[in-house]
């Protein structure tokens, strides 16, 4: 049984709000383009466009119906809106009954509550209206709700400022690393060679294969190259003819380039340095094997990942409207990159390695700080909805205690 502080009660959400779902109207992007306007068009997790007229014009709470990560306690599921608005059918529309429910309290509560057993679905979780009505809401008096929200938002604003600072530090760190690596490659742009002239064998596209529960061969996903991370997490098992697989089996030193992806990712490259034969690569990637007598695979990868090379790939990518842009082997082959001596390449890679390690240490520190902020955020919400927020700095200590207790239970 849920512990409730004195003066609190627990009531189903359906008794505390008016549900206005019947007034929602979905409009696809093509129709919206034909109806330009200044009215926000809202979906499951926020505004997704604009339209020419409104369906609502009052303070409301929107709660995702589908398309929301219900089981991730760090992801928002609800948000408040005011003023003229159009809402599609991916968000429930709730009007808090002002005599019993503070709208801001409701938003925070719906972003804290556990949706296990409420949101269901095999491939895409959905929160039906019936399930939503059953959400148990811990409810203090109306004035106490306001005080709780004021205290909570004071603490959360500080956490959010810290997280924003950490995100900014991470972006600056990544930008600085990219700029340094760019200079390492392009500082001697007077001596260039085409990528095609630096390979020991022709490029090869990967193999298309369907995932299979009984598959025994690993195939990379695009994410492996996007994240530059070769692990089982970024593979799937497929059932493929062994003779065909042999032609696209990875070997240490292989460079993989994405020949098709979103505009900002097409042409992304990564160097595989793992064991030979661990996995194959898909048909959306192209494999390059360097002539190591003249160029180091690490140096060529750095050149391919440089901003100048990426701009070149994006400018050469082709695709029909609505499809992912593509590059081909000739596009990669014709790219010109600086080619210093092998000794110069080694010195550049040593500097790049040191810079990357420094950036990685800073990135790890930022990631830990961000994770701690997320943990404290959840704990502050827990404290708020168990009546333990005081509005003093000691609230952070209470939140940390709750976080440690949860970690111990986990």
For each residue, the residues with C-beta under 8 A, 3 or more apart:
1:
2: 10 136 138
3: 386
4: 8 9 10 138 387
5: 8 140 386 387
6:
7: 140 141 144
8: 4 5 138 139 140 387
9: 4 139
10: 2 4 136 137 138 139
11: 15 16 136 137 139
12: 15 16 133 134 135 136 137
13: 16 17 94 132 133 134 135 136 137
14: 17 19 132 133 134
15: 11 12
16: 11 12 13 96 97 100 101 106 137 139
17: 13 14 61 94 95 96 97 101 106
18: 94 95 97
19: 14 92 93 94 129 132 133
20: 23 24 56 60 93 94 95
21: 24 89 92 93 129
22:
23: 20 55 56 87 93
24: 20 21 55 87 88 89 91 93
25: 55 86 88 89
26: 88 89 90
27: 31 32 35 41 51 86 88
28: 31 32
29: 32 33 49
30: 33 34
31: 27 28 34 35
32: 27 28 29 35 36 41 49 50 51
33: 29 30 36
34: 30 31
35: 27 31 32 51 52 53
36: 32 33 50 51 52
37: 50 51 52 53
38: 50
39: 50 51 52 53 54 84 85 86
40: 47 50 81 83 84 85 86
41: 27 32 47 48 49 50 51 85 86 87 88
42: 46 47 48 62 81 85 86 87 88 91
43: 46 47 48 67 87 88 90 91
44: 64 65 66 67 68 90 91
45: 64 67 68 76 77 79
46: 42 43 79
47: 40 41 42 43
48: 41 42 43 88
49: 29 32 41
50: 32 36 37 38 39 40 41
51: 27 32 35 36 37 39 41 86
52: 35 36 37 39
53: 35 37 39 86
54: 39 57 84 85 86
55: 23 24 25 85 86 87
56: 20 23 60 81 84 85 86 87 93
57: 54 83 84 85
58: 82 95
59: 80 81 82 103
60: 20 56 80 81 82 85 93 94 95 103
61: 17 78 79 80 81 94 95 96 103 106 107 110
62: 42 78 79 80 81 87 91 92 93 94
63: 77 78 91 92 94 110 127 132
64: 44 45 67 68 70 77 78 90 91 92 127
65: 44 68 89 90 91 92 126 127 128 129
66: 44 90 121 124 125 126 127
67: 43 44 45 64 90 124
68: 44 45 64 65 75 77 119 125 127
69: 72 75
70: 64 77 115 118 119 125 127
71: 115 116 119 125
72: 69 75
73: 112 114 378
74: 374 377 378
75: 68 69 72
76: 45 79 111
77: 45 63 64 68 70 110 111 115
78: 61 62 63 64 106 107 110 111
79: 45 46 61 62 76 107
80: 59 60 61 62 103 104 107
81: 40 42 56 59 60 61 62 85
82: 58 59 60
83: 40 57
84: 39 40 54 56 57
85: 39 40 41 42 54 55 56 57 60 81
86: 25 27 39 40 41 42 51 53 54 55 56
87: 23 24 41 42 43 55 56 62 91 93
88: 24 25 26 27 41 42 43 48 91
89: 21 24 25 26 65
90: 26 43 44 64 65 66 67
91: 24 42 43 44 62 63 64 65 87 88
92: 19 21 62 63 64 65 127 129 132
93: 19 20 21 23 24 56 60 62 87
94: 13 17 18 19 20 60 61 62 63 106
95: 17 18 20 58 60 61
96: 16 17 61 101 102 103 106
97: 16 17 18 100 101
98: 101 103
99: 142
100: 16 97 139 142
101: 16 17 96 97 98 105 106 137 139 142 145
102: 96 105 106 142 145 146 149
103: 59 60 61 80 96 98 106 107
104: 80 107 108 146 149 153
105: 101 102 108 109 145 146 148 149
106: 16 17 61 78 94 96 101 102 103 109 110 137
107: 61 78 79 80 103 104 110 111
108: 104 105 111 112 149 152 381 384
109: 105 106 112 113 137 138 385
110: 61 63 77 78 106 107 113 135
111: 76 77 78 107 108 381
112: 73 108 109 378 381 382 384 385
113: 109 110 135
114: 73
115: 70 71 77 118 119 125 127
116: 71 119
117:
118: 70 115 127 131 132 134 135
119: 68 70 71 115 116 125 126 127 131
120: 125 126 128 131
121: 66 124 125 126
122:
123:
124: 66 67 121
125: 66 68 70 71 115 119 120 121
126: 65 66 119 120 121
127: 63 64 65 66 68 70 92 115 118 119 131 132
128: 65 120 131 132
129: 19 21 65 92 132 133
130: 133 134
131: 118 119 120 127 128 134 135
132: 13 14 19 63 92 118 127 128 129 135
133: 12 13 14 19 129 130
134: 12 13 14 118 130 131
135: 12 13 110 113 118 131 132
136: 2 10 11 12 13
137: 10 11 12 13 16 101 106 109
138: 2 4 8 10 109 385 386
139: 8 9 10 11 16 100 101 145
140: 5 7 8 144 145 148 387
141: 7 144 145
142: 99 100 101 102 145 146
143: 146 147
144: 7 140 141 147 148
145: 101 102 105 139 140 141 142 148 149
146: 102 104 105 142 143 149 150
147: 143 144 150 151 391
148: 105 140 144 145 151 152 384 387 389
149: 102 104 105 108 145 146 152 153
150: 146 147 153 154 391
151: 147 148 154 155 384 389 390 391 395
152: 108 148 149 155 156 380 381 384 389
153: 104 149 150 156 157
154: 150 151 157 158 391
155: 151 152 158 159 380 389 395 396 399
156: 152 153 159 160 377 380
157: 153 154 160 161
158: 154 155 161 162
159: 155 156 162 163 373 376 377 380
160: 156 157 163 164
161: 157 158 164 165
162: 158 159 165 166 369 373
163: 159 160 166 167 370 373
164: 160 161 167 168
165: 161 162 168 169
166: 162 163 169 170 366 369 370 373
167: 163 164 170 171 366 370
168: 164 165 171 172
169: 165 166 172 173 362 366
170: 166 167 173 174 363 366 367
171: 167 168 174 175
172: 168 169 175 176
173: 169 170 176 177 359 362 363 366
174: 170 171 177 178 359 363
175: 171 172 178 179
176: 172 173 179 180 359
177: 173 174 180 181 355 356 359
178: 174 175 181 182 307
179: 175 176 182 183
180: 176 177 183 184 351 352 355
181: 177 178 184 185 302 305 306 352 355
182: 178 179 185 186 306 307 308
183: 179 180 186 187
184: 180 181 187 302 348 351 352
185: 181 182 299 302 303 306 308 337 338 348
186: 182 183 189 306 308 338
187: 183 184 338
188: 191 338 340 344
189: 186 192 338
190: 338
191: 188 338 339 340
192: 189 336 337 338 339
193: 197 198 336 337 339
194: 197 198 333 334 335 336
195: 198 199 288 300 304 332 333 334 335 336 337
196: 199 203 332 333 334
197: 193 194
198: 193 194 195 290 291 294 295 300 337 339
199: 195 196 202 203 288 289 290 291
200: 289 290 291 292
201: 289
202: 199
203: 196 199 286 287 288 329 332 333
204: 247 248 286 287
205: 259 283 285 286 287 329
206: 219 248 280 281 282 283 284 285 286 287
207: 219 240 244 245 247 248 280 281 282 283
208: 282 283
209: 217 219 238 239 240 280 282
210: 238 239
211: 215 236 237 238
212: 215 237 238 239
213: 237
214: 239
215: 211 212 236 237 238 239 240
216: 237 239
217: 209 237 238 239 240 245 279 280
218: 232 235 236 237 238 278 279 280
219: 206 207 209 235 236 237 238 240 279 280 281 282
220: 224 225 230 234 235 250 256 279 280 281 282 285
221: 224 234 235 236 282
222: 225 226 258 261 265 282 284 285
223: 226 227 229 234
224: 220 221 227 228 229 230 231 234 235 270
225: 220 222 228 256 257 258 268 269 270 285
226: 222 223 258 261 265 268
227: 223 224 234
228: 224 225 270
229: 223 224 233 234
230: 220 224 234 270 272 274 278 279
231: 224 234 235
232: 218 235
233: 229
234: 220 221 223 224 227 229 230 231
235: 218 219 220 221 224 231 232 279
236: 211 215 218 219 221
237: 211 212 213 215 216 217 218 219
238: 209 210 211 212 215 217 218 219 280
239: 209 210 212 214 215 216 217
240: 207 209 215 217 219 244 245 280
241: 244 245
242: 245 246
243: 246 247
244: 207 240 241 247 248
245: 207 217 240 241 242 248 249 280
246: 242 243 249
247: 204 207 243 244
248: 204 206 207 244 245 280 281 287
249: 245 246 276 277 279 280
250: 220 254 272 274 276 277 278 279 280 281
251: 254 272 276 277 289
252: 272 273 274 275 276
253: 271 272 273 289 290 292 297
254: 250 251 271 272 281 287 288 289 297
255: 269 270 271 272 287 288 289 290 297 300 301 304
256: 220 225 269 270 271 272 281 285 286 287 288
257: 225 267 268 269 285 286 288 304 327 332
258: 222 225 226 261 265 266 267 268 269 284 285
259: 205 266 284 285 286 326 327 328
260: 266 284 319 324 325 326 327
261: 222 226 258 265 266 268 284 324 325
262: 265 266 324 325
263: 266 314 317 325
264: 314
265: 222 226 258 261 262 268
266: 258 259 260 261 262 263 313 314 317 324 325 326 327
267: 257 258 304 309 310 312 313 314 317 327
268: 225 226 257 258 261 265 305 310
269: 225 255 256 257 258 301 304 305
270: 224 225 228 230 255 256 301 305
271: 253 254 255 256 297 298 301
272: 230 250 251 252 253 254 255 256
273: 252 253
274: 230 250 252 278
275: 252 278
276: 249 250 251 252
277: 249 250 251
278: 218 230 250 274 275
279: 217 218 219 220 230 235 249 250
280: 206 207 209 217 218 219 220 238 240 245 248 249 250
281: 206 207 219 220 248 250 254 256 285 287
282: 206 207 208 209 219 220 221 222 285
283: 205 206 207 208
284: 206 222 258 259 260 261
285: 205 206 220 222 225 256 257 258 259 281 282
286: 203 204 205 206 256 257 259 329 332
287: 203 204 205 206 248 254 255 256 281
288: 195 199 203 254 255 256 257 300 332
289: 199 200 201 251 253 254 255
290: 198 199 200 253 255 295 296 297 300
291: 198 199 200 294 295
292: 200 253 295 296 297
293:
294: 198 291 339 342
295: 198 290 291 292 299 300 339 342 345
296: 290 292 299 300 342 345 346 349
297: 253 254 255 271 290 292 300 301
298: 271 301 302 345 349 352
299: 185 295 296 302 303 345 348 349
300: 195 198 255 288 290 295 296 297 303 304 337
301: 255 269 270 271 297 298 304 305
302: 181 184 185 298 299 305 306 348 349 352
303: 185 299 300 306 309 337 338
304: 195 255 257 267 269 300 301 309 335 337
305: 181 268 269 270 301 302 309 310
306: 181 182 185 186 302 303 309 310
307: 178 182 310 311
308: 182 185 186 311 312
309: 267 303 304 305 306 312 313 335 337
310: 267 268 305 306 307 313 314
311: 307 308 314 315
312: 267 308 309 315 316 335
313: 266 267 309 310 316 317 327 331 332 335
314: 263 264 266 267 310 311 317 325
315: 311 312
316: 312 313 327 331
317: 263 266 267 313 314 325 326 327 331
318: 325 326 327
319: 260 323 324 325 326
320: 323
321:
322:
323: 319 320
324: 260 261 262 266 319
325: 260 261 262 263 266 314 317 318 319
326: 259 260 266 317 318 319
327: 257 259 260 266 267 313 316 317 318 331 332
328: 259 331 332
329: 203 205 286 332 333
330: 333 334
331: 313 316 317 327 328 334 335
332: 195 196 203 257 286 288 313 327 328 329 335
333: 194 195 196 203 329 330
334: 194 195 196 330 331
335: 194 195 304 309 312 313 331 332
336: 192 193 194 195
337: 185 192 193 195 198 300 303 304 309
338: 185 186 187 188 189 190 191 192 303
339: 191 192 193 198 294 295
340: 188 191 344 345 348
341: 344 345
342: 294 295 296 345 346
343: 346 347
344: 188 340 341 347 348
345: 295 296 298 299 340 341 342 348 349
346: 296 342 343 349 350
347: 343 344 350 351
348: 184 185 299 302 340 344 345 351 352
349: 296 298 299 302 345 346 352 353
350: 346 347 353 354
351: 180 184 347 348 354 355
352: 180 181 184 298 302 348 349 355 356
353: 349 350 356 357
354: 350 351 357 358
355: 177 180 181 351 352 358 359
356: 177 352 353 359 360
357: 353 354 360 361
358: 354 355 361 362
359: 173 174 176 177 355 356 362 363
360: 356 357 363 364
361: 357 358 364 365
362: 169 173 358 359 365 366
363: 170 173 174 359 360 366 367
364: 360 361 367 368
365: 361 362 368 369
366: 166 167 169 170 173 362 363 369 370
367: 170 363 364 370 371
368: 364 365 371 372
369: 162 166 365 366 372 373
370: 163 166 167 366 367 373 374
371: 367 368 374 375
372: 368 369 375 376
373: 159 162 163 166 369 370 376 377
374: 74 370 371 377 378
375: 371 372 378 379 403 407
376: 159 372 373 379 380 396 399 400 403
377: 74 156 159 373 374 380 381
378: 73 74 112 374 375 381 382 403 406
379: 375 376 382 383 398 399 400 402 403 406
380: 152 155 156 159 376 377 383 384 389 395 396 399
381: 108 111 112 152 377 378 384 385
382: 112 378 379 385 386 399 402 406
383: 379 380 386 388 389 395 398 399 402
384: 108 112 148 151 152 380 381 388 389
385: 109 112 138 381 382
386: 3 5 138 382 383
387: 4 5 8 140 148
388: 383 384 395 398
389: 148 151 152 155 380 383 384 395 398
390: 151 394 395 398
391: 147 150 151 154 395
392: 395
393: 396 397
394: 390 397 398
395: 151 155 380 383 388 389 390 391 392 398 399
396: 155 376 380 393 399 400
397: 393 394 400 401
398: 379 383 388 389 390 394 395 401 402
399: 155 376 379 380 382 383 395 396 402 403
400: 376 379 396 397 403 404
401: 397 398 404 405
402: 379 382 383 398 399 405 406
403: 375 376 378 379 399 400 406 407
404: 400 401 407 408
405: 401 402 408 409
406: 378 379 382 402 403 409 410
407: 375 403 404 410
408: 404 405
409: 405 406
410: 406 407
